[in-house]
Amino acid sequence: MARDNKRTLIPGAGPLSRVPAPAAFALVLAVFLLGVWLRGTVGALLLGLLALGVAALLATTWPLLTPSARVLRVLVLGVLVLITVSVL
């Protein structure tokens, strides 16, 4: 019998379960805005670190995502990488 990898994520079961969602959102938003505002090498570095974090989360959750969710998340990552390159 094949194991079903497409299961829903259980709230509180992941490594980031102790981080409140609003705090995580605020931190990501602050890093993004700071990177865009600073521009240059420092801004690109901040946005690059954010893109690496997004890529790590995408790679971790990939087996659990539906194909449409994968496409959307890869698109978001691509836009973030384009913004990172544009601030240089």
Summary of the structure (lengths in Angstrom):
residues: 88
radius of gyration: 15.2
end to end distance: 50.7
largest distance: 53.0
contacts: 194
relative contact order: 0.14
helix: 72%
strand: 0%
